[in-house]
């Protein structure tokens, strides 16, 4: 058996719309691990909002968070982690741009420390801030360290205009949009993406690109899907991602990951 590296995006991919892992998907992923394949999570989410799924799958591998701005190993502090935050001056420029446009809220994260411009219980629940250090109040005054990421919550009708203004800072930042229902714009340092993390992990495990399988559904998965020898778009993925993927599987609600792995790696047949 040729060992493969399997990279899983979370929202819209591994997770159902109810934000849980389909049992069939979970069983197939665990069977793949038992057969020697390596499974990793590659997500735009921070560590705190993905670690429960990491444990749910029983992973013992590195993880890609913040779209590549943090590459680390939750169970091995000696692993060569990489943290690539935005510069604080750039962060303040972006915050100023957003405030001039008039967005609902802005959240900045320094690893797992959270800074929220305005108190908002919905935002706090979306970003899993309940068990973390959170500072609420004027970001321009409170944010004094280089942030790992900035999350913007605009009015839906302002998204296009906001992203056009963010493009003016293209040499300094990368920005991506989360899927519905949140319509959040996530900003990280320029050059950071999931493929950066996946490449580091593939090299660590000595897995060639042609044996890297990556699953995704949104525009923050472009680089990862292009990097992988086997790039798989979910059935619910945006059309632009389907266009560049090697394969399109079923949706996140239809066990798309499990169905593809069963077919491509013959997981169920091996298990029998």
Backbone bond lengths (Angstrom), bond angles and torsions (degrees), N, CA, C in turn:
res aa  C-N    CA-C-N  psi(-1)  N-CA   C-N-CA  omega(-1)  CA-C   N-CA-C  phi
1 X - - - 1.462 - - 1.524 109.83 -
2 X 1.334 117.23 131.95 1.457 121.51 173.19 1.519 109.48 -83.93
3 X 1.320 116.38 123.53 1.460 121.23 -179.69 1.530 110.39 -70.29
4 X 1.326 117.01 133.20 1.460 122.63 178.46 1.531 110.07 -114.22
5 X 1.312 115.09 152.59 1.460 122.25 170.44 1.519 107.12 -102.00
6 X 1.328 117.10 122.74 1.461 123.05 -175.69 1.521 108.65 -112.62
7 X 1.333 116.99 115.90 1.464 122.31 -177.91 1.521 110.29 -105.37
8 X 1.316 116.32 127.78 1.454 121.73 -175.07 1.523 111.86 -118.07
9 X 1.315 116.58 118.42 1.456 121.21 166.00 1.530 106.84 -69.73
10 X 1.332 117.48 159.32 1.461 119.74 -179.03 1.534 112.49 -95.91
11 X 1.319 117.51 -78.22 1.463 120.69 -172.72 1.526 112.01 -63.85
12 X 1.327 115.33 126.75 1.452 120.87 179.90 1.513 114.25 79.10
13 X 1.336 115.97 1.01 1.471 119.90 -176.60 1.524 109.82 -129.32
14 X 1.325 117.94 -80.48 1.463 120.66 175.68 1.525 111.00 -71.11
15 X 1.335 116.20 -36.27 1.461 120.54 -175.77 1.522 111.70 -91.07
16 X 1.310 115.78 142.42 1.464 120.82 172.26 1.529 108.62 -72.75
17 X 1.306 116.85 176.91 1.466 120.44 178.34 1.528 111.47 -64.54
18 X 1.334 117.05 -21.43 1.464 121.71 176.58 1.526 111.95 -84.81
19 X 1.352 117.09 4.49 1.467 123.81 177.26 1.528 112.91 65.88
20 X 1.329 115.40 39.68 1.471 121.54 172.85 1.524 107.77 -130.71
21 X 1.339 116.13 165.87 1.457 120.60 178.20 1.525 109.22 -91.76
22 X 1.314 116.50 124.43 1.470 122.00 175.11 1.532 108.87 -55.01
23 X 1.331 117.53 134.02 1.470 121.45 -176.53 1.525 112.15 -61.40
24 X 1.340 116.88 -38.99 1.467 119.19 178.14 1.528 110.49 -64.05
25 X 1.314 115.23 -41.26 1.471 119.92 177.76 1.519 109.97 -61.83
26 X 1.316 116.13 -47.43 1.467 120.82 -179.00 1.520 111.13 -58.79
27 X 1.310 116.88 -45.50 1.466 120.54 -178.71 1.524 111.78 -63.33
28 X 1.339 116.61 -40.52 1.465 119.68 179.77 1.526 110.84 -67.96
29 X 1.330 116.78 -42.46 1.472 120.38 178.87 1.530 110.15 -61.77
30 X 1.313 116.71 -42.77 1.469 119.56 178.94 1.526 111.14 -66.38
31 X 1.317 117.27 -36.72 1.463 120.06 176.83 1.529 110.56 -64.27
32 X 1.326 116.34 -39.55 1.465 120.67 177.42 1.522 110.57 -60.85
33 X 1.329 116.59 -41.10 1.464 120.85 178.40 1.523 111.06 -65.44
34 X 1.329 116.05 -41.37 1.477 120.15 179.07 1.521 111.39 -62.80
35 X 1.323 115.99 -28.03 1.462 120.46 -179.83 1.528 112.54 -88.19
36 X 1.341 116.42 6.21 1.456 120.42 172.50 1.510 116.47 103.39
37 X 1.320 117.80 -2.08 1.455 119.75 178.76 1.535 109.80 -78.93
38 X 1.318 116.24 154.33 1.461 122.35 -176.84 1.520 108.47 -104.66
39 X 1.330 116.74 128.13 1.463 121.69 -177.63 1.522 109.52 -116.45
40 X 1.334 116.12 132.36 1.466 121.20 177.45 1.523 109.74 -132.80
41 X 1.317 115.40 154.80 1.465 121.95 173.01 1.518 108.34 -98.35
42 X 1.333 116.13 133.51 1.466 122.22 175.88 1.521 107.03 -130.12
43 X 1.320 117.04 108.17 1.457 121.20 -169.35 1.521 112.28 -139.72
44 X 1.317 115.06 158.98 1.455 119.92 171.04 1.512 111.70 -80.47
45 X 1.311 116.46 -14.29 1.463 120.70 -179.18 1.528 111.42 -67.63
46 X 1.338 116.47 155.25 1.459 119.64 171.62 1.524 110.58 -73.45
47 X 1.319 115.62 169.86 1.463 121.49 179.40 1.526 111.26 -53.94
48 X 1.333 116.57 -47.41 1.472 120.23 -172.75 1.525 112.27 -62.56
49 X 1.341 117.48 -27.38 1.460 121.18 -176.80 1.524 112.60 -96.27
50 X 1.333 116.81 7.44 1.470 120.03 179.49 1.521 112.94 -130.32
51 X 1.325 117.00 -14.85 1.467 119.51 -173.27 1.526 112.35 -65.81
52 X 1.338 118.44 -30.81 1.474 119.72 178.64 1.527 111.02 -63.79
53 X 1.328 117.84 -37.55 1.472 121.41 178.86 1.535 110.01 -72.10
54 X 1.309 116.30 -34.83 1.467 122.28 174.93 1.537 109.55 -57.35
55 X 1.330 115.45 -49.04 1.465 119.82 179.37 1.530 111.79 -68.83
56 X 1.332 116.53 -36.16 1.466 121.01 -179.55 1.527 111.13 -59.93
57 X 1.323 116.75 -35.07 1.464 121.09 178.67 1.531 112.31 -86.21
58 X 1.322 116.56 -7.98 1.460 119.86 -179.02 1.518 112.75 70.97
59 X 1.326 116.97 36.30 1.459 120.45 -176.66 1.528 112.32 -75.53
60 X 1.323 115.08 152.36 1.467 123.01 176.91 1.519 109.01 -134.31
61 X 1.317 116.48 32.24 1.461 122.43 -169.52 1.537 110.71 -120.93
62 X 1.341 117.32 168.41 1.462 119.70 172.69 1.527 110.78 -64.81
63 X 1.329 115.67 167.34 1.463 120.57 -178.53 1.526 109.34 -138.87
64 X 1.343 115.35 145.13 1.462 122.09 176.38 1.519 108.20 -104.84
65 X 1.331 116.92 119.17 1.467 122.41 177.86 1.522 110.22 -119.19
66 X 1.331 115.37 167.52 1.470 121.43 177.42 1.534 111.78 50.79
67 X 1.349 116.61 39.21 1.474 121.10 179.14 1.528 112.90 54.22
68 X 1.321 116.69 36.46 1.460 120.27 175.71 1.511 114.60 100.41
69 X 1.330 118.41 -8.79 1.466 120.42 179.23 1.531 110.78 -72.34
70 X 1.334 117.51 -17.53 1.462 122.06 173.69 1.522 108.63 -134.69
71 X 1.327 115.78 119.99 1.464 122.66 176.56 1.520 105.63 -123.32
72 X 1.324 117.34 115.56 1.465 119.04 -171.61 1.524 109.95 -152.47
73 X 1.316 115.41 175.49 1.465 121.49 178.52 1.526 108.15 -121.10
74 X 1.339 117.60 108.49 1.468 120.37 -176.15 1.528 114.55 -58.73
75 X 1.334 117.47 -23.28 1.468 120.14 -175.90 1.523 113.90 -112.59
76 X 1.334 116.99 5.60 1.466 119.41 -178.62 1.529 109.04 -143.41
77 X 1.325 115.97 96.31 1.462 120.97 -178.33 1.523 112.43 -66.91
78 X 1.332 117.07 -15.57 1.469 120.39 -179.50 1.531 111.58 -83.74
79 X 1.326 116.65 -12.44 1.465 120.15 -179.51 1.522 109.52 -64.02
80 X 1.308 117.37 147.35 1.461 123.24 -174.64 1.533 110.96 -74.65
81 X 1.328 115.77 79.40 1.463 120.79 -178.01 1.519 111.02 -72.41
82 X 1.339 115.74 152.53 1.464 121.58 178.36 1.526 108.33 -129.61
83 X 1.340 115.66 123.51 1.463 121.59 176.51 1.521 107.14 -119.87
84 X 1.344 117.52 120.72 1.461 122.26 -174.91 1.529 109.80 -124.75
85 X 1.325 117.50 81.01 1.467 120.06 -176.53 1.525 113.45 -79.52
86 X 1.327 115.64 168.95 1.465 123.17 171.13 1.524 108.92 -73.69
87 X 1.323 117.25 148.36 1.458 119.45 171.26 1.521 110.48 -68.41
88 X 1.321 116.33 144.99 1.464 120.33 -175.46 1.533 111.69 -62.12
89 X 1.340 118.30 -36.42 1.463 120.09 179.63 1.524 110.51 -66.07
90 X 1.330 116.23 -41.30 1.464 119.90 176.65 1.524 110.11 -62.41
91 X 1.329 116.22 -42.99 1.470 120.81 -179.68 1.521 110.94 -58.06
92 X 1.326 116.87 -44.32 1.463 119.57 -178.91 1.529 111.59 -67.65
93 X 1.336 117.76 -33.57 1.465 120.54 175.25 1.529 110.47 -62.32
94 X 1.333 115.40 -44.09 1.470 120.22 -179.14 1.521 110.59 -65.41
95 X 1.306 116.70 -42.88 1.464 120.86 179.61 1.526 109.92 -61.46
96 X 1.325 116.34 -42.14 1.469 120.79 179.21 1.529 110.50 -62.69
97 X 1.334 116.91 -44.29 1.466 121.41 178.06 1.523 111.00 -57.18
98 X 1.319 116.36 -45.32 1.469 121.17 -178.08 1.523 111.69 -67.45
99 X 1.327 115.69 -40.35 1.468 118.48 -179.52 1.521 111.63 -68.19
100 X 1.330 116.97 -33.62 1.467 119.76 176.83 1.526 111.39 -65.18
101 X 1.337 116.00 -37.34 1.464 120.42 178.95 1.525 110.62 -72.01
102 X 1.333 116.32 -31.67 1.456 120.94 -179.58 1.510 112.31 88.66
103 X 1.344 116.29 77.88 1.461 121.14 179.32 1.527 109.77 -100.81
104 X 1.331 115.99 164.92 1.467 119.53 -179.74 1.525 111.20 -63.49
105 X 1.341 115.38 -46.96 1.465 118.11 -176.35 1.523 109.70 -163.96
106 X 1.329 115.00 162.28 1.457 122.09 177.78 1.522 107.91 -135.16
107 X 1.316 115.32 135.56 1.458 120.88 179.25 1.527 108.46 -127.78
108 X 1.317 116.90 130.87 1.459 121.61 177.01 1.528 108.42 -116.22
109 X 1.332 115.58 144.12 1.458 120.55 -178.69 1.524 110.36 -126.36
110 X 1.308 115.57 129.67 1.463 122.09 172.52 1.528 104.90 -112.22
111 X 1.348 115.53 96.04 1.465 120.64 -168.26 1.528 108.09 55.99
112 X 1.322 118.72 -113.67 1.460 119.83 -179.73 1.529 112.94 -107.83
113 X 1.327 117.17 14.65 1.462 120.36 170.67 1.526 107.59 -89.70
114 X 1.315 116.42 135.96 1.458 121.43 -172.53 1.526 110.33 -117.89
115 X 1.331 115.25 134.16 1.465 122.08 176.26 1.519 107.90 -122.69
116 X 1.330 116.92 120.83 1.456 122.85 -175.72 1.522 109.48 -117.34
117 X 1.321 116.34 128.15 1.461 120.25 -175.18 1.524 111.92 -65.30
118 X 1.345 115.62 -43.19 1.466 119.70 -179.43 1.526 109.05 -134.46
119 X 1.320 116.43 142.87 1.461 120.27 179.72 1.525 109.86 -62.38
120 X 1.332 115.98 132.26 1.464 121.08 -177.52 1.525 107.72 -160.09
121 X 1.320 116.80 108.85 1.466 120.51 -175.81 1.521 112.19 -64.23
122 X 1.333 116.90 -35.74 1.469 119.50 179.30 1.520 110.39 -63.10
123 X 1.325 116.15 -47.59 1.463 120.46 179.09 1.523 110.34 -61.29
124 X 1.310 117.21 -41.53 1.467 120.93 -178.67 1.521 111.15 -63.40
125 X 1.335 117.25 -35.25 1.465 119.75 178.45 1.525 111.09 -75.34
126 X 1.331 116.87 -38.77 1.467 120.99 179.13 1.523 110.51 -60.24
127 X 1.339 116.69 -41.02 1.455 120.54 -173.42 1.528 113.42 -98.20
128 X 1.334 116.64 13.77 1.463 121.52 172.06 1.530 112.13 52.93
129 X 1.318 115.55 55.36 1.459 119.84 -177.59 1.530 113.20 -94.11
130 X 1.338 116.60 -0.91 1.465 119.45 -167.79 1.531 114.69 -60.31
131 X 1.312 118.10 -32.59 1.468 119.70 -176.01 1.527 112.65 -110.39
132 X 1.321 116.56 22.13 1.454 119.42 -175.41 1.512 111.80 -126.39
133 X 1.329 114.60 162.75 1.450 120.28 175.10 1.520 108.49 -65.30
134 X 1.337 117.11 121.77 1.458 120.75 179.99 1.519 109.25 -130.59
135 X 1.307 115.33 131.95 1.461 122.34 177.84 1.519 107.50 -114.67
136 X 1.331 116.49 119.93 1.463 121.51 -178.48 1.522 109.24 -106.94
137 X 1.317 115.86 131.18 1.458 120.15 179.74 1.513 110.35 143.34
138 X 1.288 117.20 -177.71 1.466 123.93 -171.63 1.529 112.19 -53.17
139 X 1.331 115.46 112.92 1.467 121.10 -176.06 1.521 112.18 -61.02
140 X 1.319 116.57 -39.45 1.463 119.86 -177.23 1.527 111.02 -58.12
141 X 1.324 116.72 -29.28 1.465 120.46 -179.69 1.526 111.91 -92.41
142 X 1.324 116.79 -37.67 1.470 120.13 -171.59 1.526 114.89 -85.54
143 X 1.333 117.13 -29.81 1.469 119.60 -177.15 1.529 109.50 -83.44
144 X 1.334 116.03 110.73 1.467 121.14 -175.14 1.526 112.84 -122.64
145 X 1.339 116.62 -1.10 1.464 120.95 177.87 1.523 110.18 -118.55
146 X 1.332 116.08 159.12 1.459 120.92 177.02 1.524 109.38 -61.57
147 X 1.341 119.02 119.51 1.469 119.80 -178.13 1.537 112.72 -82.54
148 X 1.320 115.53 145.41 1.462 120.77 175.02 1.515 110.26 -67.66
149 X 1.322 116.64 -39.36 1.459 120.81 176.96 1.517 110.10 -156.29
150 X 1.327 115.06 161.54 1.460 122.58 172.56 1.520 107.14 -124.02
151 X 1.309 116.78 134.31 1.458 122.27 179.63 1.524 108.93 -117.08
152 X 1.315 115.38 125.32 1.453 121.70 -177.78 1.521 109.46 -109.39
153 X 1.331 116.68 131.46 1.458 121.39 177.92 1.533 108.05 -112.84
154 X 1.347 117.43 88.70 1.470 120.21 -178.25 1.524 112.01 -90.01
155 X 1.311 114.84 167.65 1.465 119.40 165.97 1.530 106.35 -63.30
156 X 1.327 116.61 141.75 1.466 119.56 -175.58 1.530 112.24 -56.22
157 X 1.329 116.95 -37.56 1.459 120.05 -177.27 1.535 112.46 -73.05
158 X 1.331 117.64 -10.48 1.468 120.72 -179.85 1.527 112.79 -98.24
159 X 1.327 117.91 -2.07 1.459 121.04 -174.09 1.524 112.11 -59.91
160 X 1.330 116.66 -47.54 1.470 120.48 -177.17 1.523 110.96 -61.71
161 X 1.323 116.73 -44.67 1.467 121.08 -179.90 1.528 110.68 -65.16
162 X 1.320 116.36 -42.32 1.466 120.40 179.49 1.524 111.38 -61.60
163 X 1.333 116.32 -45.49 1.466 119.16 -177.69 1.538 110.75 -66.88
164 X 1.323 117.04 -32.57 1.464 119.76 176.29 1.531 110.36 -64.82
165 X 1.327 116.64 -39.38 1.463 119.82 177.98 1.529 111.04 -70.09
166 X 1.314 116.93 -36.44 1.469 120.31 178.24 1.521 111.22 -66.58
167 X 1.330 117.02 -29.17 1.468 120.92 178.05 1.528 111.75 -60.73
168 X 1.318 116.68 -22.93 1.468 120.83 178.56 1.535 111.22 -67.83
169 X 1.330 116.35 -16.45 1.472 121.30 179.18 1.536 110.61 -107.69
170 X 1.338 116.46 25.58 1.471 121.33 -170.64 1.527 113.65 -59.76
171 X 1.329 117.79 -26.80 1.466 119.53 -179.79 1.522 112.10 -74.43
172 X 1.341 116.75 -14.57 1.460 121.32 -175.22 1.524 113.73 -111.80
173 X 1.341 117.28 -27.26 1.461 120.27 -173.17 1.529 111.92 -136.17
174 X 1.320 114.95 159.30 1.462 123.15 165.76 1.524 106.80 -117.94
175 X 1.313 117.22 138.81 1.468 119.60 178.76 1.524 109.72 -130.58
176 X 1.310 114.99 139.98 1.469 122.31 -178.34 1.527 108.95 -134.62
177 X 1.331 114.97 155.57 1.469 120.18 179.02 1.519 110.68 -106.29
178 X 1.337 115.11 134.44 1.451 119.73 171.71 1.524 108.84 -75.96
179 X 1.322 115.80 156.04 1.455 120.10 177.71 1.516 112.42 -75.10
180 X 1.325 115.38 171.77 1.465 120.91 176.21 1.532 108.71 -58.92
181 X 1.321 119.34 150.65 1.462 125.65 10.01 1.529 114.44 -95.19
182 X 1.333 118.08 4.61 1.462 118.96 -169.35 1.522 114.38 -88.03
183 X 1.321 119.32 -35.03 1.464 122.34 179.57 1.532 111.68 53.79
184 X 1.297 115.18 44.69 1.458 121.34 179.60 1.529 109.61 -92.09
185 X 1.331 116.95 141.46 1.462 122.29 174.83 1.521 107.82 -101.38
186 X 1.322 115.83 123.45 1.465 120.90 -178.91 1.525 109.57 -107.02
187 X 1.319 115.60 132.88 1.462 121.43 -176.00 1.525 109.80 -121.44
188 X 1.332 116.10 129.07 1.461 122.04 175.36 1.530 108.38 -133.12
189 X 1.309 115.17 172.36 1.460 120.83 178.95 1.530 110.85 -59.22
190 X 1.315 117.12 143.67 1.462 122.18 179.71 1.525 110.48 -56.51
191 X 1.329 115.38 137.92 1.461 120.56 178.86 1.503 114.22 90.33
192 X 1.335 117.06 -6.54 1.457 120.12 178.70 1.522 109.63 -90.33
193 X 1.312 116.51 127.83 1.457 121.44 175.52 1.526 108.05 -159.07
194 X 1.306 116.33 172.42 1.465 120.35 -175.31 1.525 112.77 -64.45
195 X 1.335 117.12 -29.37 1.462 119.50 -179.98 1.521 111.58 -64.29
196 X 1.329 117.37 -32.54 1.464 121.02 177.47 1.530 109.58 -60.30
197 X 1.332 115.57 -46.33 1.461 119.75 178.62 1.513 112.68 -68.13
198 X 1.322 115.91 -41.19 1.462 119.81 -177.77 1.526 110.87 -65.64
199 X 1.321 116.43 -37.62 1.466 120.23 178.39 1.527 110.87 -64.31
200 X 1.317 116.75 -42.74 1.474 120.41 178.88 1.529 110.76 -61.27
201 X 1.341 115.74 -43.04 1.463 119.88 -178.32 1.530 110.99 -70.60
202 X 1.335 117.19 -39.96 1.470 120.67 178.82 1.530 110.31 -61.75
203 X 1.317 116.79 -41.93 1.467 120.53 178.59 1.533 110.55 -65.46
204 X 1.320 116.08 -38.51 1.469 120.67 179.65 1.531 110.69 -60.51
205 X 1.324 116.23 -40.72 1.471 120.61 -178.72 1.535 112.69 -93.56
206 X 1.333 117.32 2.66 1.468 122.40 179.16 1.534 111.34 58.46
207 X 1.348 114.95 43.89 1.461 120.53 177.65 1.527 108.53 -103.70
208 X 1.329 119.47 121.19 1.467 121.19 178.42 1.529 111.07 -70.23
209 X 1.328 116.17 157.93 1.470 120.97 -176.81 1.520 112.99 -55.94
210 X 1.344 116.41 -35.47 1.467 117.84 -176.31 1.516 112.77 -68.77
211 X 1.345 116.62 -10.26 1.466 120.23 175.80 1.526 111.77 -114.15
212 X 1.322 115.28 24.60 1.471 121.31 172.60 1.523 108.15 -104.01
213 X 1.329 116.06 122.63 1.465 122.59 177.46 1.530 107.08 -110.23
214 X 1.328 117.89 125.52 1.462 120.95 -179.75 1.525 110.18 -127.34
215 X 1.331 115.61 136.40 1.469 122.39 179.89 1.521 109.81 -115.52
216 X 1.347 117.36 135.83 1.457 120.31 177.16 1.512 112.27 -159.09
217 X 1.343 114.92 176.80 1.467 118.94 -176.89 1.522 114.57 -144.01
218 X 1.350 118.41 -13.66 1.467 119.70 -172.63 1.524 112.04 -125.89
219 X 1.340 115.83 -178.08 1.461 118.40 -174.39 1.525 113.06 -72.50
220 X 1.325 118.29 -14.48 1.472 118.28 174.48 1.531 111.89 -82.31
221 X 1.331 116.82 5.05 1.470 121.35 176.73 1.533 112.51 -104.99
222 X 1.317 118.52 -1.96 1.467 121.24 -175.92 1.525 112.85 -52.11
223 X 1.340 116.12 -56.25 1.467 120.05 -174.73 1.520 111.73 -63.77
224 X 1.320 117.11 -39.68 1.458 121.45 -179.72 1.531 111.01 -64.90
225 X 1.326 116.84 -42.55 1.459 120.97 -179.72 1.529 110.28 -67.33
226 X 1.338 116.59 -37.80 1.467 120.31 177.23 1.523 111.69 -70.01
227 X 1.333 117.11 -35.89 1.468 121.81 -178.76 1.529 111.54 -67.26
228 X 1.320 116.47 -43.32 1.458 121.18 -173.83 1.525 111.46 -66.79
229 X 1.308 116.12 141.21 1.457 120.06 173.74 1.509 111.18 -63.32
230 X 1.343 115.32 -28.68 1.464 121.72 178.90 1.528 107.34 -125.38
231 X 1.319 116.64 87.31 1.460 121.53 179.42 1.512 110.08 -91.42
232 X 1.336 116.02 124.29 1.470 120.73 -173.78 1.527 110.25 -121.06
233 X 1.323 116.77 121.07 1.463 122.10 174.53 1.524 109.14 -93.24
234 X 1.309 115.63 139.72 1.456 120.20 176.57 1.532 110.01 -71.50
235 X 1.324 116.55 157.42 1.458 120.49 178.25 1.513 112.49 -60.47
236 X 1.330 117.09 -26.01 1.465 122.78 179.13 1.520 112.43 -93.70
237 X 1.338 117.69 7.70 1.466 121.48 -177.85 1.522 111.58 -68.87
238 X 1.329 115.53 159.44 1.458 119.94 173.66 1.534 108.80 -65.62
239 X 1.314 116.17 151.22 1.467 120.32 -175.37 1.523 113.11 -60.69
240 X 1.343 116.41 -35.14 1.456 119.96 -179.16 1.526 111.48 -61.64
241 X 1.332 117.03 -33.81 1.462 120.35 178.98 1.527 110.26 -75.49
242 X 1.311 116.87 -39.71 1.469 120.59 177.37 1.528 110.58 -59.98
243 X 1.331 115.97 -34.81 1.459 120.40 -177.43 1.525 112.61 -65.73
244 X 1.338 117.65 -31.41 1.467 119.69 -177.05 1.526 112.78 -99.81
245 X 1.329 117.56 -9.80 1.463 121.00 -177.78 1.528 111.42 -75.31
246 X 1.329 115.76 153.13 1.461 120.65 174.32 1.521 111.39 -74.83
247 X 1.332 115.31 -30.01 1.464 121.07 -176.52 1.529 109.40 -142.75
248 X 1.331 115.71 155.14 1.460 122.22 170.69 1.517 107.14 -123.99
249 X 1.345 115.88 127.18 1.460 120.05 -178.47 1.526 109.66 -107.97
250 X 1.327 117.52 -169.73 1.460 121.39 177.66 1.533 109.79 -71.19
251 X 1.305 116.33 175.01 1.460 120.88 -176.81 1.530 111.11 -75.61
252 X 1.337 114.57 172.18 1.465 120.91 176.33 1.525 111.64 -65.86
253 X 1.322 117.26 -21.95 1.466 121.20 178.02 1.532 111.44 -84.96
254 X 1.334 116.80 -13.16 1.470 121.59 -174.43 1.527 112.42 -114.88
255 X 1.337 117.19 27.99 1.466 120.60 177.32 1.528 111.75 59.65
256 X 1.344 115.68 41.27 1.463 119.71 -176.33 1.517 113.84 -57.52
257 X 1.327 117.14 -42.25 1.471 120.37 -179.94 1.525 110.27 -64.92
258 X 1.321 116.30 -48.88 1.467 120.37 -179.00 1.511 112.62 -60.69
259 X 1.332 116.43 -43.19 1.462 120.33 -179.64 1.530 110.90 -62.14
260 X 1.333 116.54 -42.92 1.461 119.01 -178.92 1.529 111.29 -67.23
261 X 1.330 116.86 -45.51 1.468 119.66 -178.44 1.527 111.10 -64.30
262 X 1.321 115.81 -38.52 1.465 118.71 176.98 1.524 111.12 -60.16
263 X 1.302 116.16 -40.50 1.462 120.59 -177.73 1.533 111.52 -77.02
264 X 1.329 116.94 -45.16 1.465 120.85 -172.86 1.530 112.89 -78.13
265 X 1.322 116.45 -40.92 1.466 120.32 -177.89 1.528 112.93 -104.82
266 X 1.331 116.28 0.15 1.471 121.34 179.44 1.531 110.97 55.58
267 X 1.335 115.53 46.11 1.459 120.43 -175.10 1.525 112.00 -61.95
268 X 1.327 116.40 -51.12 1.461 118.95 -177.32 1.526 112.65 -63.91
269 X 1.335 116.20 -38.73 1.450 119.31 179.67 1.537 110.98 -63.96
270 X 1.338 115.21 -39.29 1.475 119.30 178.83 1.521 110.26 -68.38
271 X 1.333 115.30 -38.49 1.466 119.39 -178.49 1.524 110.36 -63.55
272 X 1.330 115.91 -35.47 1.464 119.95 179.87 1.529 109.34 -73.30
